[in-house]
Amino acid sequence: MYDDSLIVSASGVAFHMLLGAGTALLSLILFLGSMNTNAYQQSFQDHHQQDIVYAVATGTNSVFAIRGTQVLANISVGAKPFGATFDETDHRVFVSNYANNSISVIDIWTDKVVDTFKGFNGPTGLIYVQYTWLLYVAEYQGNDVAVVNPFTGMILSRIAVGQGPRILHTTQ
């Protein structure tokens, strides 16, 4: 059901990989610590000491925070999580939950869900665009992309894009 794909941001700050085969789905988002281009990245490195991988596990409805070979946290999110994106300014990971039509917001300092946005139509892929402060969510069942305020969860608009959108990427 899911396509294998590799997505790397143009800025090199985030690496996102979606792997799928049948019902098994694993989505990884890795924050690269080798690029010390701003104060946030330095504080992120100081806090975590090295790179953290957030693995979205559909079968367990959770996200795993991983450093090296060690699981740092098992974070419960909504039903059938699909994708993740990172907000480096406000230190959050957004996770789409396909089965209960929601987005979980994880604070990376505490590795806890701090908010849940509702009202989506089968959210799959999502991406946070830093320079516009907007969250874009592919809605598989709605055949559109929702444009979302990432602070309130309010859906600002929906853009029809055709049948079953799943993965989003930006050129930023």
Secondary structure, 3 states (H helix, E strand, C coil): CCCCEEEECCCCCEEEEEEEECCEEEEEEEECCCCCCCHHHHHHHHHHCCCCEEEEEHHHCEEEEEECCEEEEEEECCCCEEEEEEECCCCEEEEEECCCCEEEEEECCCCEEEEEEECCCCEEEEEEECCCCEEEEEECCCCEEEEECCCCCCEEEEEECCCCCCCCCCCC
